[in-house]
Amino acid sequence: MRPGLVRNVGLGISAVALVWLAACDDNPLSFDVKEGTGIFVNPSEMVVPAGRTGKLESRTVNPANQSTFQQVAWAIDPTCGSGAITVTDDPDEAELIEAGIKPPGAFAVTGGSTLGQTCVVLTSGSLTTQVDVTVIAEAITIISAPDTLRAGETGTVVAGLVDASGSAVSPYDPADAGWTSEASDVADFTDDVGNFATATSGTAVLTVTWIGQEANGTNVDGVVLEDDHVLTVVADVPASAAFEGSIPALEIGSEETLEIVVLDALGNQNTNETEITGVTVTSSDELVATATGEIVLGSANVFVTVTGVGPGTADISGLVQVSTGAPIPFGPETATVIAPSITSLSAASGGFAETVTITGVGFTAEGFSTLVYADGEQL
């Protein structure tokens, strides 16, 4: 027997008893228990994160707040607001409703990709009621932000609102978010849309906070979303130096000039001439090669010139003096100086007026004579 029938019998007996006791007085329980006079809802207002589903329970009730088991229909009223939702019969309750154990009116409300307010209108016959629904973001997430910057550089934290699956939802206005830095002396926000500036080396935790938008009704009390990003700021000074390439083989008396590339901690080439004050270069064997350094006037370019002296190898290294901190070493790079030598003859012998080609290396070395003698006489 359906519960509604049991209640009908019980209420009928009570009504008779009360009529007999009260004689001609009006009887407050003399009503049709099957007649719905209102729609009960739980909850009366809903807050649903985008991408998640909440349960909405409803049922038609008589004056005693008992369910009449009448059908309840739903509809989304677009005039209530722009928030996007979907409504379906609650699948978890379908079996009980079908069996008549539970009254109809159980629904599943899922938040969509548009935040804000809307409402579900429930009707049963001539009865109607409204449930206000607010769709809020599941989370705020930092989409992009630099991991490392030099002191003095600027950057932007780009954030957005997402649903339960991580997909973007709207509307989102960065001006409605809160932007804070845990170490404002290292990096601090310069406006209310996520732009920041760095000041000194160190680590700063940059935080974006979301408490909702007044304009679309998502400023729900108690709903605070946050996401963090760790930023490392390195000093705006040279941190390393190295030869740009290796030193090519030299002949005696020849020279080669190479640039010394000065980098900061991020691998950016130094361009501030005030940061570099000098350069010194040494050779491990000056009988093989000598080296000198120079800074191009009005620039941050450092060069080293290596000159071949005698056959052999020598290691070339040096120091770049900087305005802040200890000198920065570079090298060593090996300089190889080739001694003049014959590598081949086009013929081992020849007659009068015949040509013999002599091939070798180092023939252009300073002070090296390329005169050819045969049988003690210069040719």
C-alpha positions in Angstrom: 0.0 0.0 0.0 1.4 3.4 -0.9 2.3 5.6 2.1 -0.1 8.3 0.9 -3.0 5.9 1.4 -1.9 5.0 5.0 -1.8 8.7 5.8 -5.2 9.2 4.3 -6.8 6.6 6.5 -5.1 7.9 9.6 -6.0 11.5 9.0 -9.6 10.5 8.3 -10.0 8.8 11.6 -8.5 11.7 13.5 -10.8 14.2 11.7 -13.9 12.2 12.7 -12.8 12.1 16.3 -12.1 15.9 16.3 -15.5 16.6 14.8 -17.3 14.6 17.5 -15.4 16.4 20.2 -15.6 19.8 18.8 -19.2 19.7 17.8 -20.0 22.6 15.5 -16.5 24.2 15.7 -14.5 24.5 12.5 -12.1 21.6 12.1 -8.6 22.6 11.0 -7.9 19.0 9.7 -10.9 18.7 7.6 -9.2 18.8 4.2 -8.6 16.5 1.2 -5.2 14.9 1.9 -4.7 14.3 -1.8 -5.1 18.0 -2.6 -1.8 19.8 -3.1 -1.6 23.3 -1.6 2.1 24.0 -2.0 5.4 22.7 -3.3 8.1 21.9 -0.8 11.7 22.4 -2.0 15.1 21.6 -0.5 17.3 23.5 -0.7 15.3 26.8 -1.3 18.5 28.3 -2.9 21.3 26.5 -4.6 25.0 27.3 -5.2 26.5 24.9 -7.8 30.1 24.9 -9.0 30.5 24.8 -12.8 30.9 21.2 -13.9 29.4 19.8 -10.7 25.9 18.5 -9.9 23.7 19.3 -6.9 20.5 17.6 -5.8 17.2 19.5 -5.7 14.4 17.7 -3.8 10.8 18.8 -4.3 7.3 17.5 -3.7 3.7 18.7 -3.7 2.3 18.8 -0.1 -1.1 19.3 1.5 -1.8 21.6 4.4 -0.3 19.1 6.8 3.0 19.2 4.7 2.4 15.6 3.6 3.3 14.6 0.0 0.4 14.2 -2.3 2.6 12.3 -4.8 1.5 14.6 -7.6 3.9 15.1 -10.5 6.3 18.1 -10.4 7.7 19.6 -13.6 10.7 21.9 -13.9 11.7 24.7 -16.3 14.7 27.1 -16.4 13.6 30.8 -16.4 16.0 32.7 -18.6 14.8 36.0 -17.2 16.3 35.2 -13.8 19.9 35.7 -15.0 22.6 34.5 -17.4 23.9 31.6 -15.3 24.0 28.3 -17.3 22.6 25.1 -15.8 21.2 21.8 -16.9 18.4 20.0 -15.0 17.5 16.3 -15.3 15.6 13.8 -13.2 17.8 12.5 -10.5 18.9 9.1 -11.6 19.7 8.0 -8.1 16.1 8.4 -7.1 14.4 7.1 -10.2 13.9 3.6 -9.0 12.2 4.7 -5.7 10.0 7.2 -7.5 9.0 4.6 -10.1 8.1 2.2 -7.3 5.9 4.8 -5.6 8.1 4.7 -2.5 9.3 8.3 -2.9 7.3 11.2 -4.4 8.3 12.6 -7.8 10.3 15.8 -7.9 13.9 14.8 -7.4 16.2 16.6 -9.8 19.9 16.9 -10.6 21.2 20.5 -11.3 24.5 20.8 -13.0 26.5 24.1 -13.3 27.4 25.1 -16.9 30.2 27.2 -18.4 28.5 30.6 -17.7 28.7 31.9 -14.2 26.0 33.8 -12.5 22.4 33.5 -11.3 19.5 31.8 -12.8 16.4 29.9 -11.4 14.5 26.8 -11.7 10.7 27.1 -11.7 8.8 24.1 -10.4 5.1 23.6 -11.2 2.5 21.0 -10.2 -0.9 21.8 -11.6 -1.7 25.4 -10.6 1.0 25.4 -8.0 4.4 27.0 -8.7 7.6 27.9 -6.8 11.0 29.1 -7.7 14.5 28.0 -6.6 17.3 30.5 -7.2 20.6 28.9 -8.5 24.0 30.5 -8.5 26.7 29.0 -10.7 30.2 29.6 -9.4 33.7 28.6 -10.6 35.2 25.4 -9.4 38.6 27.0 -9.1 40.8 29.8 -10.3 44.1 28.8 -11.9 47.2 30.6 -13.1 47.5 29.9 -16.8 50.9 31.5 -17.4 53.5 33.4 -15.5 57.3 33.6 -15.8 59.3 31.3 -13.5 62.5 33.4 -13.4 63.3 37.0 -14.1 66.2 39.4 -13.7 65.8 42.0 -11.0 64.2 45.1 -12.6 62.3 43.1 -15.2 58.5 43.0 -15.3 56.0 40.3 -15.9 52.3 39.3 -15.9 50.4 36.6 -14.2 47.5 35.4 -16.4 44.8 33.6 -14.5 41.3 32.2 -15.3 38.3 30.5 -13.9 37.7 26.8 -14.6 35.0 24.2 -14.0 35.5 20.8 -12.4 37.2 19.4 -15.5 39.6 22.3 -15.8 37.8 23.9 -18.8 37.5 27.7 -18.8 34.3 29.4 -17.6 33.2 33.0 -17.9 32.7 35.8 -17.3 36.1 36.5 -15.8 37.6 39.9 -15.2 41.1 40.1 -13.7 40.2 43.4 -12.1 37.8 41.4 -9.9 40.5 39.2 -8.6 42.9 39.9 -5.8 46.7 40.0 -6.5 49.2 39.7 -3.7 52.9 39.0 -3.3 54.3 37.1 -0.3 57.6 39.0 -0.8 56.9 42.5 -2.1 60.5 43.5 -1.8 61.4 40.9 -4.4 58.3 41.3 -6.7 55.1 43.2 -6.3 52.0 43.8 -8.4 51.7 47.2 -10.0 48.0 47.1 -10.9 44.8 45.1 -10.3 45.0 42.9 -13.4 48.1 40.8 -12.7 51.1 42.9 -13.9 54.1 43.0 -11.6 57.6 44.4 -11.3 60.7 42.8 -9.7 63.2 44.8 -7.5 65.8 42.5 -6.0 66.9 38.9 -6.1 65.0 36.3 -4.2 61.9 34.2 -4.3 58.3 35.5 -4.2 55.0 33.6 -4.0 52.5 35.4 -6.2 48.9 34.7 -5.3 45.6 35.3 -7.2 42.4 35.3 -5.1 38.8 35.1 -6.3 35.8 36.0 -4.2 33.4 36.3 -7.1 31.9 39.1 -9.2 29.2 41.4 -7.9 28.0 42.1 -11.4 27.0 38.5 -12.2 26.1 37.4 -8.7 28.9 35.0 -8.0 30.2 36.8 -5.0 28.9 34.0 -2.7 29.8 34.4 0.9 32.4 31.9 2.0 33.6 31.0 -1.5 37.2 32.0 -1.8 39.4 30.5 -4.6 43.2 30.9 -4.7 46.2 29.8 -6.8 49.9 30.4 -6.3 53.0 30.8 -8.5 56.6 30.7 -7.3 58.8 33.4 -9.0 62.6 33.4 -8.8 64.3 36.7 -9.3 68.1 36.7 -10.0 70.4 39.7 -9.6 70.8 41.9 -12.6 74.6 41.4 -12.7 77.0 39.3 -14.8 77.3 35.7 -13.5 79.5 33.8 -16.0 81.9 34.4 -18.9 83.2 32.1 -21.6 85.0 32.2 -25.0 82.7 32.3 -27.9 84.0 29.2 -29.6 87.4 27.6 -29.5 90.8 29.2 -30.5 91.7 28.1 -34.1 95.2 26.8 -34.8 97.7 29.6 -35.1 100.9 30.0 -37.1 103.9 31.6 -35.6 103.3 35.3 -35.6 99.6 35.1 -36.5 96.8 36.2 -34.2 93.2 35.5 -33.6 90.6 37.6 -31.7 87.6 36.0 -29.9 84.8 37.5 -28.0 84.3 36.7 -24.3 80.5 36.3 -23.8 79.3 37.6 -20.4 76.0 36.1 -19.2 73.7 36.7 -16.3 72.2 33.9 -14.2 69.4 33.4 -16.7 71.8 33.0 -19.7 71.1 36.4 -21.1 74.1 38.2 -22.6 75.2 41.2 -20.7 74.4 44.5 -22.4 75.1 47.0 -19.5 78.6 48.4 -20.0 78.6 49.9 -16.5 78.7 46.4 -15.0 82.0 45.4 -16.6 85.1 47.4 -15.5 88.0 45.4 -16.9 89.5 42.2 -18.2 92.8 40.4 -17.6 94.2 37.5 -19.6 97.0 35.0 -19.0 98.8 32.4 -21.0 100.2 29.2 -19.5 103.2 29.4 -21.8 104.1 32.7 -23.4 106.8 31.1 -25.4 104.0 29.4 -27.3 101.3 32.1 -27.3 100.5 35.4 -25.7 97.1 36.9 -25.0 95.6 40.4 -24.3 92.1 41.5 -23.5 90.1 44.7 -24.1 86.7 46.2 -23.6 85.2 48.0 -26.6 84.6 51.6 -25.5 81.0 52.4 -24.8 79.8 48.8 -24.9 79.8 45.6 -22.8 81.8 43.7 -25.4 84.9 41.9 -24.2 87.5 40.6 -26.6 90.7 38.5 -26.2 93.5 38.5 -28.9 95.8 35.4 -28.9 99.1 35.6 -30.8 101.3 32.6 -31.8 104.9 32.8 -30.7 106.3 29.3 -31.0 105.2 25.8 -31.8 103.3 24.0 -29.1 100.1 24.5 -26.9 99.2 27.0 -24.3 96.1 27.5 -22.1 94.5 30.9 -22.3 92.3 32.1 -19.4 91.3 35.3 -17.7 89.0 37.3 -15.4 86.3 39.8 -16.2 86.1 42.5 -13.5 82.6 43.6 -12.7 81.2 46.6 -10.7 79.4 44.3 -8.2 80.9 41.1 -6.8 84.0 39.1 -7.4 85.8 38.9 -10.8 84.3 36.3 -13.2 86.7 33.7 -14.6 86.6 32.4 -18.2 88.6 29.7 -20.0 90.9 28.0 -20.2 90.9 27.5 -23.9 93.8 25.8 -25.6 95.8 27.7 -28.2 97.8 25.5 -30.6 100.7 27.1 -32.5 101.9 25.2 -35.6 105.6 25.1 -36.5 106.4 25.6 -40.2 106.8 22.2 -41.9 106.7 20.6 -45.3 104.0 18.1 -45.7 104.6 17.0 -49.3 106.5 17.5 -52.6 104.8 17.1 -56.0 107.9 15.2 -57.2 110.9 13.6 -55.5 113.3 14.8 -58.3 113.2 16.7 -61.5 115.3 18.0 -64.4 116.2 21.5 -65.5 113.3 23.9 -65.6 110.9 21.4 -64.2 108.4 22.6 -61.5 108.3 20.9 -58.1 105.5 22.1 -55.8 106.3 22.2 -52.1 103.2 21.9 -49.8 103.4 22.6 -46.0 102.0 24.6 -43.1 103.2 27.7 -41.3 105.0 29.1 -44.2 103.6 32.6 -43.6 104.8 32.7 -40.0 106.4 36.0 -39.1 110.2 35.8 -39.6 110.0 32.6 -41.5 111.9 32.5 -44.8 110.3 30.6 -47.7 113.5 30.6 -49.8 114.2 27.3 -51.5 117.8 26.0 -52.0 119.0 23.1 -54.2 122.5 21.7 -53.9 123.3 24.7 -51.6 122.1 27.3 -54.1 119.0 29.5 -53.8 116.5 28.8 -56.5 
